[in-house]
Amino acid sequence: MIGKQLGGRYEILERIGGGGMAIVYKGLDILLHRHVAVKVLRQQYVHDEEFIQRFRREAQAAASLSHSNVVSIYDVGQEEDVHYIVMEYIEGTTLNELIKEKAPLQVEEAVHVASQICDALDHAHHNQIIHRDIKPHNILIGKNGRVKVTDFGIARAVTSSTITQTGSVVGSVHYFSPEHAKGTFTGEQSDLYSLGIVMYQMLTGRLPFLGESPISVALKHLQEEVEDPRKVNPLIPQSVENIILKAMRKNPAERYRSAKQMLEDLDSCLQPHRRNEAKLNFLDEDELDEEKTRVIPAIRPGQYMPPVSDEEDDETEKRGDTAVAGKKKKRWVKPVVWIVVLLVILGAMWYAIPYLKTFSKIQDVDVPTVVNKPLTEAQKMLRDAKLDYDVVQETSKDVPKDTVIRQSPMDMKLKPNSKVTLYVSKGVELQKMLSLTGAQLADAKSKLMNMGIAGDRIAVDQQFVDEAAGTVIQQVPAANDDIDPSTVSVKLTVSKGRETFKMPDLVGLSEAEARSRITVSNLKLAKDGISVEPSYKQPKGKVIKQFPYEYNDEVSRGEEIGLIISSGLPSDAGPMTIQVPIKPLKDGAASTVKILLSDATNDNTPVEYKTIPNVTKATTTEVKLVVAPDKTATIQVKADNTLTDLLTVTYQDYQAQKNGKPFNPVPATTGATTPPAGGATPTTTTPAGSTGNGTSGTGGTGGAGTGTGAGTGSGTQGGTPATGNGTATPASTTTTKPK
């Protein structure tokens, strides 16, 4: 499954858990860019159609739950033979792992966890969802301490299917309620029994019932009383023990009536006046059992007849003798009277029959079938049939509004003016539209899908506004409007954040030009946003730097921009103008000469300073440069892209020129350069075929070369003789350095 996509949007990343019925994976919702938990049914269940249908119905029912302590279900789907549920991903741990690590827990912590579980169960029970598998493994605890109950619906689906097919009970036997173990009806009190066991385990570090087999554990749930938690952990307050014992009563009638009632008890159990309250006493179950076999005294004949005295008995006998004698004389009178009365009645009926037939000639009428007819049409049909009607409104998601769902009676005859009851659809039960303005798009979509609104009926319109990106700024329908989740279409207007564009380049512009460019770009000049400082790179009045957004940075309308304007060169800068010798590559032939300059104004990066075409003889050209105490200048002279001269100008040269000493290099073909300031001995260059030599001063450099013919050369470097020979090049590079 790792790497597979389900539903075209859920990418499976890794397995994070699993149980007997399903495997849980961590996934990525590609559409909403959020992590989700994907629960996939194991393969042995995918061919059980009845189980699949129940599983899907229960999963959809669980999706109707929306509570801060219940893991939200986002989606249910099927892809080929893979049935899956997509739910909220909780980064944290399970209560089972927390118990293993820290049990017994602090009383306050255990009560806090139990209260949140109880709150979740209260919400579920109000929505007719019974969990049936409350245990620490199904309780998630996020990094923020929030408790989340998971696996709503799965346990119910598995239990019902398994009982139907195998007659067995599926679940976690250590957390069974007695009625669950017997396979009888499990209701709200069953979840509360399981929660009592979870509390017992949190506070004692052990389970209340253990056995060698699941059957033996189940029998203990049915037959044995639980050991008092305070005997295991005396630090448990009596009020908390009372809650556990009441939740774990074997008779559901003795437990809490609802999760809400248990929650109210949990909320107050740690108050000072309750911590040491009296221990709860419960009546023995035998005393409550009215069907229990009991020994009672037998009822003898006449035991409860009132006694008769001797005098009353004698009088009764005397009256009886007289009555018998009278009855014997008048026994024939009563039969004669009854016979006469009967003959009179029969005669009257014989003569009355024709008259009765006359009055009973009202004909019954057929009840028309009006099911699936519009109400107005159904009413007209009944009136035409001389029948009356009553209308009962019912919600229905299948039958259109104001249409008859069913009728009673139908397919029979009735007396005229009899009433027929019509059950009429009032449409789907409408819900109030949620308020989504201000929510993040992912959360808004999740809430809408939990209401039953399909994702393909949720349209998103993104706009640039001054709200955080992804925030819902408008919704249609509006909040609290009545909607039908099965048909409604929702439009969400979502912020894309502030619109951005590329920051223009202001460096090198004048202050006026920069201000104009800022205004045109719908930006603002920051208050006190202009400062001045010296610069080698930009002349006076030009922008040196823009901030906080550099050129091509993404910037929004209305952002404030600051500028640094050049005040000119620093006070210690050394601007110079020198004459640089140039010559053609070959005497008599025209060359294009290029001057490349690197100085303090461009961080000593060579740039093309000027190009001089058609140079036919040696001459000079003017070059303006700037040196600094820590930055020299270099001038490259190229004739037809061949380097013919390289000059280095130092800050000392600037100081010498400033003091009146000229710095005027001459063309290399003259054979010598003017001695530079600083006292360095000049170097000489020799044309091809000649011999030359030179001597450097202290710390200087000397060298010599021979022409085409044999020759010798010598020089000294730092006072050390050096010799060498070789062939001279057509032109040489001259470098001057200070001492």
Secondary structure by P-SEA (a helix, b strand, c coil): cccccccccbbbcccccccccbbbbbbbcccccbbbbbbbcccccccaaaaaaaaaaaaaaaaacccccccccccccccccbbbbbccccccccaaaaaaccccccaaaaaaaaaaaaaaaaaaaaacccccccccccbbbccccbbbbcccaaaaaaaaaaaacccccccccccccccccccccccaaaaaaaaaaaaaaaaccccccccccaaaaaaaaccccccccccccccccaaaaaaaaaaaccccccccccaaaaaaaaacccccccccccccccccccccccccbbbbbbbcccccbbbbcaaaaaaaaaaaaaaaaaaaaccaaaaaaaaaaaaaaaaaaaaaaaaaaaaacbbbbbbbbbccccaaaaaaaaaaacccbbbbbbbbcccccccccccccccccccccbbbbbbcccccccccccccccccaaaaaaaaaaaccccccbbbbbbbccccccccccccccccccccccbbbbbbbcccccbbbbbcccccccaaaaaaaaaaaccccccccbbbbbbccccccccccccccccccccccbbbbbbbbbcccccccccbbbbbbbbcccccbbbbbbbbbbccccccccccccccccccccbbbbbbbcccccbbbbbbbbccccccbbbbbcaaaaaaaaacccccccccccccccccccccbbbbbbcccccccccccccbbbbcccccccbbbbbbcccbbbbbbbbbccbbbbbbbcc
